[in-house]
Amino acid sequence: MKIRFIFLLTVFVAAFLGTPAMLGAQEAGDTIIKQGTIKEDLYLAGGTVDVLANVDGDVIVAGGQVTVENNVSGDVMAAGGNVVIRARVGDDVRVAGGNVTISGTVADGLLAAGAQVLITPTATVGGRAWIGGNSVTVAGKIAKELKVAATHVVITGEVAGDAKLFADTIDIQPGAIIRGNLTYYGREEARISKDAKILGTVTRQRLSEDEMGARAGIGARLARGVFYIGLILAGIVLYLLFPIASVGAAHTIGDSPWKSLGLGLAFLAATPLVIALLFATLFGVWLALIALVLYFLLLFVGFLTGVVALGELGLGFFGKPPETISGWRVLAIVVAFVILWVIRFIPVLGGVVVFALMIFGLGALVLYLSRRYVGEV
């Protein structure tokens, strides 16, 4: 197993040495409220998560309802059903959710995606802002470039740089200020109020094939960024919610690599056949649908287990004991995802590594659960 990971280990060492050592505070639960002053990175997952503390570090949070207030000296990375950022953030904000509201101060860049995205009048973004969603409203101040890909865009705030908008409908309302150029791609002509100020040129680009490609390109970059953020958060949440099971399954890969590989391949190949047989029966359709959902869920959790195993490999290399502080494990998961992001640029190898992690992780997960809840395999 270690031989299979030798290349990943080399990259891991380089990435880990280039990352500042840090310890973080982690918590998972139905309702989490953090107050006071926290002088470390914060990793949280829950149904409702309220970060009301002053945080000297990064905040990484996932939940159904997420609120971040007061001061955060580093980055904020958040995902949830409803996400509200009211904090003064010292670096970047990357957020994805059903409803996303930014009403604080972001010192650097903003990457946001959601069904509804609102940049309120009290919000200030010190860098560029890239936003994707169904309905996007920008009422705050953007200090540099603004790019939006959405169905409907409303701008009532100030953009100090250029604005490039990709949307079906665009409203530039009274009080809006765009100090650079406005370039928009839309099926309809933008509705620009006479009381809005656009100091640069206004250019409408019709949705030809080239423009559609440009729109798709920006949308794809936003989607990839949000997707990768979601993967990292999913890996952290898996560990925080199930620390014993996730680490135990990850260690199973090293303890029983061939059993993990065999079970992973068997599960991957046999389950679709069982689902197909269920679909062929009159009364098995609903069971087949449920099995199909569970199958893809297990594949995803298996991949995350493989990523956790990669992180554990790095911790072992640096001599961290099994009972090491969980902050190191969260850091190791993040670095493991960074490694995968780098490897994806290598033709063929990236796909092979991801597939191998999924297969080993899937088999190890099945093996671990079997040993723990059924009996030794």
QUINORJO-V454960 format. One record per run of one state. SS is the DSSP state (H for helix, E for strand, - for the rest). FROM is the first residue (numbers start at 1). TO is the last residue. If there is no record, write none. Layout:
((SS	FROM	TO) (SS	FROM	TO))
This chain:
((-	1	5) (H	6	17) (-	18	23) (E	24	34) (-	35	36) (E	37	38) (-	39	40) (E	41	51) (-	52	53) (E	54	55) (-	56	58) (E	59	68) (-	69	70) (E	71	72) (-	73	75) (E	76	85) (-	86	87) (E	88	89) (-	90	92) (E	93	102) (-	103	104) (E	105	106) (-	107	109) (E	110	119) (-	120	123) (E	124	125) (-	126	128) (E	129	138) (-	139	140) (E	141	142) (-	143	145) (E	146	155) (-	156	157) (E	158	159) (-	160	162) (E	163	166) (-	167	168) (E	169	172) (-	173	176) (E	177	178) (-	179	181) (E	182	185) (-	186	190) (E	191	192) (-	193	196) (E	197	198) (-	199	201) (E	202	205) (-	206	208) (H	209	241) (-	242	242) (H	243	255) (-	256	256) (H	257	280) (-	281	284) (H	285	317) (-	318	325) (H	326	343) (-	344	348) (H	349	373) (-	374	377))
